[in-house]
Every structure is written in structure tokens, then in C-alpha cells.
């Protein structure tokens, strides 16, 4: 199957090739945006074959040295390398790394702002003085569209003056398998690849052992999973509040470490109506019983 593209509306485009599904938004000078689209489309057509050529190595745990060749593959390795003492493969950063690769073509004079959304992992391009609002849905899958149409999603505002250029979300109910039980972990970081890797790893840390949690070997759920025989979360039933808080506390501690190391700017952790927010200015727990599952939904 070859790559396909379509214009979704004013300032919005769709690039798709196999599992790679990008929604692109851009504002600014028409010529600059046209050049960005043309160049990014040419690059996008190479991405799938480039990744497939190194797929076996990308599914192996991150080692001490990077033996990968392609620029996206090497970016994936670099984003995951800080987590090497734990189990992690470069695939933990694939969506964010692809988004970041395409975003680079919009980082030019004449483009005011642009965002490349790869299934919820977003790379941002912001000219000085601009800002973007990333909306995160506060309900799980079934109610997402209704909530967005009602104008109910929360927003994360990112200004060009901030260091943030990547936003990513991970959780047990997402499109990728998770070792943890978080409904959602949304991370803001300096790059989309870093955000993607961190969201995956923090979501894995939000965990607890309870009879209401069902797990299965990742290989039994998806034969192409890079998690092998590790137990991935299949279902999370209703948990008692102490269990929820214990799971969130684990994730919060780990997220705090990443903030201290400069790998993450902010992390928002949610599980069954309770949440934690971790950033440099707010390192301690902030529980919110009314908060729900927060998933990156769209950009305004």
C-alpha cells in the first residue's frame, strides 16, 4: 500500500501510510506552507520503508550503543536511551519521532505555527510570539466526540517562549499495549520523541496488583509486540481509592525524577477519576477526585 494524502479543510491535511496516520495543521504564509507540505510529503513517502528495514533492531531493548542507521530510528533510540536501566525498546518513541521528523519541514520563515499529530503524539512548531492550545479529552473512548463537540475538553496552552515542543499520551486503553494501569499519562517535553518515550515509561509505572486488573502476555495480544512475554494490561476493573492512590504515587515519583533530569517539562497522570500533576513548579502530588481520563484530542 502506498502513502496517501488529503486536505481535510483550511490549514489541515492528512498523511497516511500503513499504521502511520498524521493530521497536520499549519498557519502562515501560503507559499511557505506550500513548500513545507511538498517537502514533508516527499520525506513522508520514505518513512515506512526506512523503519521497516530496521524493524527487528527497533524491537530489541535499547543497548549501550546505537547501531541504527536511519535518522528517525536514531532519534527513537536517543529518546529511549535514558530509560535503558529499565526494559525499553526504541519503539516506545516511534510515533513521536515520526511526528518530529515531519514537523522539521515546517520550521521555516513564514510558518507562524504548525502541529503534526500522529495518533495523539504531537510535534509543535511555534514562531516567536505565538502559542497553541492542545485539547485533552476528559472522558474515555466512547464519550470523546460528544465532549469535544460540547466544548468540554481541558486545554494545555503552549507558548513559543516555553521549552515544550512535544506532547504525548499513553495508557492501558490506548492504541499501544501498556504494562501499567493508567487511564492516561500526558507528557509535555522539549521534543515529541522525548514526550512519547516518557509517556510510555510513566504509564508503565502507574501500576498496582489487584484482582480487578487483568493481564496477558503481550505476544498473545499482538504477535508483533516488542514487549514479548511481558504481561500487558487487558482490563482494569473498579479499584478501591487506596489502590488508585498507590498506583498514581508510583507514577508520580518516577515522573518527578524525569522532571528533575530535564527529560519532561510536565506530566499529568489519571486513573479512575483521580489525578496527579508533576512539573518543576509543582513537584508534589495534587489529587483531584473529579478529574477523568485525559487524552490528547486535537489542537486549536
HELIX and SHEET records of a PDB file:
HELIX    1   1 UNK A   30  UNK A   53  1                                  24    
HELIX    2   2 UNK A   55  UNK A   58  1                                   4    
HELIX    3   3 UNK A   71  UNK A   81  1                                  11    
HELIX    4   4 UNK A   90  UNK A   93  5                                   4    
HELIX    5   5 UNK A   94  UNK A  103  1                                  10    
HELIX    6   6 UNK A  104  UNK A  106  5                                   3    
HELIX    7   7 UNK A  141  UNK A  143  5                                   3    
HELIX    8   8 UNK A  144  UNK A  149  1                                   6    
HELIX    9   9 UNK A  192  UNK A  205  1                                  14    
HELIX   10  10 UNK A  218  UNK A  221  1                                   4    
HELIX   11  11 UNK A  241  UNK A  260  1                                  20    
SHEET    1   A 9 UNK A   4  UNK A   9  0                                        
SHEET    2   A 9 UNK A  12  UNK A  17 -1                                        
SHEET    3   A 9 UNK A  20  UNK A  28 -1                                        
SHEET    4   A 9 UNK A 111  UNK A 118 -1                                        
SHEET    5   A 9 UNK A 121  UNK A 126 -1                                        
SHEET    6   A 9 UNK A 166  UNK A 170 -1                                        
SHEET    7   A 9 UNK A 184  UNK A 189 -1                                        
SHEET    8   A 9 UNK A 266  UNK A 271 -1                                        
SHEET    9   A 9 UNK A 274  UNK A 279 -1                                        
SHEET    1   B 3 UNK A 154  UNK A 159  0                                        
SHEET    2   B 3 UNK A 131  UNK A 137 -1                                        
SHEET    3   B 3 UNK A 295  UNK A 299 -1                                        
SHEET    1   C 2 UNK A 213  UNK A 217  0                                        
SHEET    2   C 2 UNK A 231  UNK A 236 -1                                        
END                                                                             
